[in-house]
Amino acid sequence: MGPGARYGLRAHGAREHGFDPAKLLLDPWAQRIDRPFLLHASQFAPGADSAPRVPKAVVPVPGAHPPPPVQAPGPRVIYELHVRGFTRLHPGIPAGIRGTFAALGHPAAIGHLRALGVTHVELMPVAAGIDERHLPPLGLNNHWNYNPVGFLAPDPRLAPGGMEEVRAAVAALRAAGIGVILDVVYNHSGEGDEQGPILSLRGLADRAFHRFGPDGRYANDAGCGNTLALDRPWPLRLAMDAMRHWVLAAGWRASGSTSPRTLGRRDTGFDPNAPLLAAMRQDPLLRERIIIAEPWDIGWGGYQLGAFPPGWAEWNDRFRDAVRRFWRGDAGQVPELATRLAGSADIFGPARRRATDSLNYVTSHDGFTLADLVTFTAKRNHDNGEHGHDGHNENHSWNCGVEGPTDDPAVLARRAGDVRALLTTLLAARGTPMLSMGDEGGRTQGGNNNAYAQDNPVSWLDWAGMDQGLLDFTARLVRARLAHPALHGDAPLTGAAQDETGLPDVAWQRPDGAGMDWHDAGARQSDCRLLRAGAGRQAGRPRAGGAAWRGGSRALPPARAAPRLRLAGACGQRRSGRRRRAEARARRAQRAAAGGIPRLTYVPAANGGAEGAGMRDWRLMREGARA
């Protein structure tokens, strides 16, 4: 067969081993398919010919691509997005390409990312997938696409131009200085459980590719009906070939995975040295890429945060929960928050891992958006067709006094302040921060915290409703983080002296200047001062006015639109405006006495709060500067 020819496979063998020659099967190594997957009864019924209803593989044009450049070291801010959701409603993108990779590579889409200042985008899965069988009768489809069948082939709904379209978008992003990370799914296949369709692996070598339990049924560690046995030769080869193919053919600099916990499973449980994990660490193409793990699944011993190798970033859900609970006003959260702000050394320190291995986030695609986090105390998932039973029930969320949408100016101001407080905490913490699509502009899903099946305006970014003030605020935070070594250093903060000066890398103080009492269960706020954090360790470190940025200070931001600083939700302590100004004068005097070492701190916005009353602006304060 020559390039462009379409083909499928049929497998003959004993029916008790899963063979059904009536089923047309997709080549698991197919690099392109001729149309998207759609469920049909013939894919399920034994003996029914499914050929008319199964996409055909397309023979690719031979060619070799040079490996993309290895990611340069430096601070990172990651932005998680969905290709279709990010571009579907963008007014600056031609209507004919919206929702595709061509749209993602369009100057209008890239312009937003550049203005925000992020260094990388993490794309939700883009390999050819299929819907779960309960969705089509409900008029829904799997928008998130965590249900792959063709592991090497782009989904035609996202890339009708095939891998060439993907590669062009990745190249456009790279030319703009934005790296691309791909969320890949190898813990299961979209063929589901025993009642699922026969599309590829199930019909070719069911027991070679899948893990089974003692009862003879599929193991379901991923919660999606089956589990790929990645410690066996053929699944291992498929996953490795797929990752290498996406890096080479699309030009990815990095990869993420929905559940490396499952990728490291054997029949006896999780093994950090499992064949696939070991192969990824040794592979000359993959070992230099950014690898991000979601370190959990639903199987036995499924929570493995901190168990992956040094250099692998891991989604840190303990950071997420600590930040949410602190700003909700839960008692006794200061010690936990401090640990997360300082780099989660209790999790990553025992293996001498860098703080940047902690991928910090407050929201992601899975759960409330940031705006919904401060608007709803309970999920609103009935549109998913599961009677509200899907999605997390404990979101550590709050509503600022009114459940759901409101026109009350006071409530809206409180919500705006809380969103800014959450963003500032995320971008001031040691680790690698990840923003979720649209949080920079106030995106809402109407309280749906599991919008996997909402391929509609619920999940699409509403560009017309973008909060420009919040976008500008977020962009300033990103710029500050990337510019200041005290904010993006990769060493966990310990409080120990760092050099001959005897100054600690971090000091924790109450607003009155006294040291923190970590045993005070009612404490809800603190002031964190970073002293010489990262100084002298960053080659080519930023300079301002000719002076090296040797240190800095930061305080948790105001959470309410009020004349006084309020730091901890509805029941936090406050400082008066008079006291705040007095403290600012004292800090300026200290800087002058110390020779004018610049610091990053909060000062009132010059526009008088046009972006929301009570907000503050990042400024570099130097000797003689006005607060």
Disulfide bonds with the S-S distance in Angstrom:
none
